[in-house]
Amino acid sequence: MPQGLSGQRSIQPLNEALFRFLVDNSYDAMAVLREGETIAYVNRLLCELTGYKEDDLAGMPMYGMASTYELPKWKETLFNVAVGRTGALRCETSILHKCGTAIAVELRANRIQWDGRVAYLLSFRDITRYRVMEEALRSSEAKYRALFNLMPIGLSISDESGRVLDVNPVLEKTFGLKRLDNIFHVMESSEWKMMCPDGTPVHANEFACLRAIKGNKVITDIELGVSNGGEFVKWFSVTAAPLSGTSNGLVMAYVDITERKKYEERLKYFANFDILTGLPNRSLFFDRLNQMLMQARRYGHTMAILFIDLDDFKSVNDEFGHYVGDLLLQEVSSRLKYCVRESDTVARVGGDEFAVILARVNGPAEATLVTEKILASFQRPIEFDDVCCTICASIGIALFPKDGDDVDALMNRADIAMNEVKEQRVCNPSLRGTKAFMFYD
């Protein structure tokens, strides 16, 4: 008589039907193996699993369904059951189909009594689907790992405390960040210091990416500057997203935008500065003039606008060429900057035209002193290799608020004064030099 599936008590005759019922209706393929290792009884699922009929399996050596490679696992499992061990009563192996195909199964074994003798109850659970899922998972992990490691941007995965769970080679090389580091501690203690686009420092507890964890939302395009304490700054666009829509972790992507930032800075520079001289151009000049006028109105102080036109500059270009003309403009720019304060502005507003904003002056006398200083600086010869020349200029001056209250009025009146100087110099060449300027009147 068969005994219970795990116990040693003899099954009463009344329970044999129950035993067969349980085996036949099990979700696993099952077989009873005599001590001589031949099959005594099988259920329907084993027939379906192996492709054999029940009559074909009856009396078949059990190991006939095991491949040569898997046979040691079967024998070890049965041996452990036979000697009463409990550590290896199951194993993952395979069973051979009638056509020779190996089917992945989980083998379980138990010692029972069958017809009053020791026998073994074997169950086979088809794990092919799980093996396919495992292989798909391994393949997915391999693809993820390859993508993660080969991405040209920095990637990190951290938990809610900031502990790094994974980091790709790009980010590890950039910051020296390693697994199990705390990204926020590294931010605070390493030689790398972070800053906002306006240059203000970023502290770990203020890091915008923390909002992605706390708010369970994606944070995109955070511009982050990273400096090693020197002048060199690398810029990154950082995107942070919670893991799997939870608040238990964070994945962060760092895209190096250093070159883009440099390009943007160059565009910004070209939009506001004269490429040849490095001085503010006409656009930036008017912007600064507007700002300085607001300050002057607020605090009630006097400003002066100097409109400067170089005399006979065209003849320099004609005689010595545009290369010398460009060098002369650069030298004029340098001398103009030397003659004014840092709070003042010197700009190139035309081909041979310059303008100066004296941000705060004590009336016409101080404006005159600065103008005479400029004209005196122009009297010094300008030498380029074997070329030596001097330059003269006509300067018109307008004062705020006396000559106007807005940008257009002040510039117009400084231009009028400059043109009057030019007209008078045509009639009176003695005005060349330090007296070649005029206030608007």
Stockholm file with secondary structure:
# STOCKHOLM 1.0

chainA/1-441         MPQGLSGQRSIQPLNEALFRFLVDNSYDAMAVLREGETIAYVNRLLCELTGYKEDDLAGMPMYGMASTYELPKWKETLFNVAVGRTGALRCETSILHKCGTAIAVELRANRIQWDGRVAYLLSFRDITRYRVMEEALRSSEAKYRALFNLMPIGLSISDESGRVLDVNPVLEKTFGLKRLDNIFHVMESSEWKMMCPDGTPVHANEFACLRAIKGNKVITDIELGVSNGGEFVKWFSVTAAPLSGTSNGLVMAYVDITERKKYEERLKYFANFDILTGLPNRSLFFDRLNQMLMQARRYGHTMAILFIDLDDFKSVNDEFGHYVGDLLLQEVSSRLKYCVRESDTVARVGGDEFAVILARVNGPAEATLVTEKILASFQRPIEFDDVCCTICASIGIALFPKDGDDVDALMNRADIAMNEVKEQRVCNPSLRGTKAFMFYD
#=GR chainA/1-441 SS CCCCSSCCSCCCHHHHHHHHHHHHTCSSEEEEEETTSBEEEECHHHHHHHCCCHHHHTTCBGGGGSCTTTHHHHHHHHHHHHTTCCTTSEEEEEEECTTSCEEEEEEEEEEEEETTEEEEEEEEEECHHHHHHHHHHHHHHHHHHHHHHHCSSEEEEEETTCBEEEECHHHHHHHCCCTTCBHHHHHHHSSCEEECTTSCBCCGGGCTTHHHHHTTSCEEEEEEEEECSSSCEEEEEEEEEEGGGSSSEEEEEEEECHHHHHHHHHHHHHHHBCTTTCSBCHHHHHHHHHHHHHHHHHHTCEEEEEEEEEETHHHHHHHHCHHHHHHHHHHHHHHHHHHSCTTSEEEECSSSEEEEEEEEESSHHHHHHHHHHHHHHHHSCEEETTEEECCEEEEEEEEETTSCSSHHHHHHHHHHHHHHHHHHHHHCGGGCSTTCEEECC
#=GC SS_cons         CCCCSSCCSCCCHHHHHHHHHHHHTCSSEEEEEETTSBEEEECHHHHHHHCCCHHHHTTCBGGGGSCTTTHHHHHHHHHHHHTTCCTTSEEEEEEECTTSCEEEEEEEEEEEEETTEEEEEEEEEECHHHHHHHHHHHHHHHHHHHHHHHCSSEEEEEETTCBEEEECHHHHHHHCCCTTCBHHHHHHHSSCEEECTTSCBCCGGGCTTHHHHHTTSCEEEEEEEEECSSSCEEEEEEEEEEGGGSSSEEEEEEEECHHHHHHHHHHHHHHHBCTTTCSBCHHHHHHHHHHHHHHHHHHTCEEEEEEEEEETHHHHHHHHCHHHHHHHHHHHHHHHHHHSCTTSEEEECSSSEEEEEEEEESSHHHHHHHHHHHHHHHHSCEEETTEEECCEEEEEEEEETTSCSSHHHHHHHHHHHHHHHHHHHHHCGGGCSTTCEEECC
//
